[in-house]
Amino acid sequence: MIPRIVGRVAALAGILLLLLPASRARAAQDPPQPPAAAPAPQQADRPATTPEPRPYERVITKEAISRAGVFTVHRIGDRLYYEIPQGELNKEFLWVSQIARTTPGVGQGGQAAGNRVVRWERRNNRVFLRSVSYDIVADRAQPIAQAVQAANNDTILMAFNVEAVGKDDAPVIDVTRLFTTEVPEFSARARVRSSTFDANRSFVERAAAFPENIEVEATHTYSTPVQIQNAPPTGNPFNATRPGSSTLVMHYSMVKLPEKPMMPRLFDERVGYFTVRQLDYSRDEHRAQTRRFIARWRLEKKDPGAALSEPVKPIVYYIDPATPTKWVPYLKRGIESWQEAFEAAGFKNAILAKDAPTKEQDPDWSPEDARYSVVRWLPSTTENASGPHISDPRTGEILDADIQFYHNVMNLVRDWYFVQVGPLDPRAATLPLPDDLMGRLLTYVLAHEIGHTLGFQHNMKASSLYPAEKVRDREWVKKMGHTPTLMDYARFNYVAQVEDHIDPADLIPKIGPYDRWATMWGYKPIPGARTPDEEKKTLDEWARQQDATPWLRFSTVDAAGSDPGELSEAVGDADAVKSTTMGLRNLERVSNMLLAATTRPGEPYDDLEETYGRLLGQWVLEMNHVGAIVGGLQSQQKVAGQGGVRFEPVPRARQVQAVQFLVQHAFTTPTYFVKPDILRRIEPTGVLDRIRVSQQRVLASLLSGPRISRLVEEEALDGAAAYRPADFLADVRRGIWSELDRESVRIDPYRRNLQRSYLVLTADKLNGRFPAADDGRPLARGELRTLDQSVRAALPKVADRATRLHLEDVRDQIAKILDPKFVPPALPAALPVIFGVDGAFGPDEAGVCFPDYIIRRPSDSSMNQSPQ
């Protein structure tokens, strides 16, 4: 979130950061004990240059602006002082670094910049800030703990002289340089990608102390000479470091960790929680074992013997006072919709929504106070929302969570709803959407982000686990929803048809069976279990319920993208041919609604242009769901002894069907998008580029190197049962160049564009920057030679000059591509479809939880790049 900080991390939904850095050994099973204070050195050990403390009133003068909290914070002019109570020395704090505000082209406001555990240690007249690590641990009762401790000493991040001594011998230190110089462990340099930190243009903006945390904001300035300007690794032009200076505001939160750590719960890959992890050297294994604990709030029953009890301390979210009044009730519903999930874990009223108190009600209340989790409404044109949180690295206990709710996320969900299910809801016949519908969409958005702050990863598997016919069953979707979880990117039920008469309220995701079950799995107390290991048997029994009930299964998009059931933005079972067939019917209906729905007398055509672009984006999305079937492997997370395999290749017949579907629907011009009454209102030219870009994206995904590699391996393992890569490539070639087999050959401009894209993509596999290093290269070469023969045979049958010139050029291009001296041109500008990187958080995350897949206009030169 932009300003608040104790927790504006991880995510982007999503998302928790695993807390790393460097330090000493910690107990693996027993709750960590506060470290003993280091023995005071002898007077002779003290550096001779350390000055003696001055009288308190000479350091903390009457000009000081002071605020008491976990430390007392004093501000005197540009100087910042901490007065550290004796009881807080050698205690552990979580330090959260975040970019609060930024310069265009340098990261994003709200972007996490790292977390670590720290402690303050006094040695005579010096105070040291140390970094403490829980990455490497050992049971203190085991001999190896000594070796782990010796290899894992706490790093000193900065040393401070004791300027004065306050009440009860509390050291007063000047911490200004902690925030105005570059401390590598807290630096944003990796995000900024600049070369020089300028202390002269850096200063403390403000500081605030609270009972459990301290919040500091500081302005930092970096410089990047022109000659060493860095291009962003992702190729994202919005994150490109520009030459010159970059000034950003860093927000630092220091949050006290609980005195009594919560008993952690072990992670199971079959259930989708964020985690913290430790490398434990004291386990009875022949190698150090990585232990992962789930991120969750500390919930304890008031009545431990009751099946359903209120918690001792409920999870409370406050609504930002800046939130538009009419949306507040809908946001509260999004928060409290999770109550039914916690009831499955045995807790009543476990999660509550409250209005933030007014100044009159509580003058000390602040959204930056780590004791309060807040839904922050941000005045930003960013079309996004995210749910970051911070957790105790020792146990996974979530300490604070704040939702970043950007104002223009309303525009995004408006467009999504209209494009996906507009024909199914009379309220969406025209834009803007009515308030009751927009409010319900905001409830959904917030409920999804709340899920992240409760510890849940995305579950991209879920939406493919309902039987296909159930997604169109009115009674089923009313009871079960069209997806088993809010934590998928299933969005709205675009598979449903007008004739299904689905209640519009049931087109939007809601708390589902996976959400209730996963909340039970992570939060339900297990009586009698005193250690995480004693819970394992029960947790395994609960996880095996997935075998009998498929829609309880979890998996998030894997790195290889091999499972066609693990798709972002998908609705319906893993057979995307069925769901996309239904989706295309709705897209055609939307194209017919578009002009009337988006235009108003006296207004420009901005809405028309935007929704038309998103309509094409949805088309690309659904076509790529079909492409994922090819070379796909259906998967289920399993453990040893559960029976069966984890990965099962998609049957050959289904893969062949998917290619034929794409040939008929993706590589044949979608004429229902070619509407002059729309196009002549939004641009002088451009439809050829729009269709080319859209088809090129589908083709590039279908012909991707990893997909061909999987097909090669499937043939090696399964022989004749596999869809041979040679057959696959031949099927694609024949579909794209089908005109060559006709008695009279005529190729229109749309198809000529598609065929040129095919040549460029194939050339890239042979001669590009990273040409295929496996069977993909000879297969591509063989396809080009076969295509050349087909073109040569077709030339005598050509019916028009444009087609003849095109095919003659094709032969010339093939000859060049096959020539080893050939240097291929860059792909024609393919505008990026932004799905989010939801990865930067391990299995889940990226900074965009509600990704935008708008296709921008070809004239936007900043977007001219090859498909990602």
Number of C-alpha atoms within 10 A of each C-alpha: 32 23 21 25 33 34 33 33 31 30 31 34 34 36 38 35 26 23 25 20 18 20 24 21 28 27 20 23 20 14 17 16 12 11 11 8 12 10 9 11 10 9 9 7 9 14 10 8 6 13 12 13 17 13 12 15 11 10 18 20 11 10 10 16 13 20 15 14 17 20 23 20 23 25 21 15 9 10 14 23 21 20 26 24 18 16 10 16 16 20 20 22 23 25 24 25 29 32 30 24 20 21 17 16 16 22 22 21 19 29 24 29 22 22 26 22 26 28 21 19 20 22 16 18 20 21 20 18 19 22 26 25 25 27 24 27 27 28 20 19 11 12 11 16 22 15 12 22 18 13 13 20 16 20 17 17 15 15 17 18 21 23 23 22 20 16 12 9 12 20 25 31 24 19 17 17 17 18 24 20 16 18 13 10 14 20 19 24 15 11 17 27 21 24 15 14 21 16 16 10 12 21 20 21 14 14 19 22 22 22 15 17 23 25 22 19 24 22 21 25 21 21 19 20 14 10 7 12 16 17 14 17 8 9 13 14 14 14 19 20 25 22 15 12 16 20 20 23 23 29 29 27 27 25 29 23 21 14 12 10 17 17 19 23 25 23 22 20 14 19 24 26 27 29 28 27 22 25 17 26 23 22 17 9 9 7 10 16 15 14 18 20 23 25 32 25 21 19 19 18 21 14 12 14 9 11 13 18 19 20 20 13 14 18 18 18 24 20 24 20 17 12 17 10 8 11 16 20 14 18 24 21 19 26 26 20 20 24 17 20 24 24 20 20 22 22 27 19 17 25 22 17 21 14 14 20 16 11 10 7 9 10 9 11 15 17 21 22 24 26 19 19 26 28 28 23 20 20 12 13 12 14 19 24 31 32 34 32 30 31 26 25 26 27 27 30 27 21 24 25 32 30 29 27 27 20 18 17 21 21 16 18 22 21 23 21 24 28 29 25 26 25 24 25 18 10 16 20 18 18 17 16 18 11 11 13 17 19 21 17 24 23 25 25 25 25 26 31 30 30 25 30 31 24 30 29 28 30 28 24 32 32 31 25 21 20 15 19 14 17 27 22 16 17 14 15 22 16 11 19 27 34 33 29 30 28 30 26 24 26 26 24 28 29 26 29 17 13 8 12 13 22 14 16 15 19 24 22 28 25 24 21 20 26 25 21 21 26 27 19 20 25 19 18 17 12 9 8 13 10 15 14 13 13 17 16 10 12 18 14 10 14 21 16 13 20 14 8 12 17 21 25 25 26 24 22 21 14 8 9 17 23 26 28 30 27 28 23 18 30 32 29 23 27 21 27 23 15 24 26 16 15 25 19 15 23 25 19 17 24 19 16 17 24 21 12 19 21 16 13 5 6 9 13 15 13 20 19 21 17 24 25 18 23 26 23 22 24 23 21 23 22 29 23 26 27 25 25 30 30 30 25 21 17 19 20 16 20 16 7 6 11 9 11 12 13 15 13 22 21 17 18 11 16 23 16 15 22 23 16 18 23 18 14 15 23 25 15 17 16 9 12 20 15 13 10 9 18 17 12 14 18 11 8 11 15 19 13 19 21 22 25 26 25 28 29 23 23 23 18 18 24 20 13 19 16 22 23 17 19 22 21 15 21 16 12 11 12 12 11 13 21 24 21 23 17 11 18 20 18 15 21 18 15 17 22 19 13 18 22 14 11 12 15 18 18 22 11 14 18 21 19 20 22 22 19 21 20 16 20 21 24 27 22 22 24 19 17 10 9 15 18 11 12 14 25 19 14 19 21 18 15 17 22 15 13 20 19 11 15 20 15 12 19 17 12 16 20 14 12 10 14 18 20 12 17 22 13 13 20 18 12 20 19 15 15 22 15 11 10 9 15 14 17 10 13 18 18 18 23 27 21 22 14 16 17 15 23 20 17 21 16 18 29 25 21 29 24 29 24 22 19 21 23 25 20 18 18 12 9 11 11 19 18 17 16 17 13
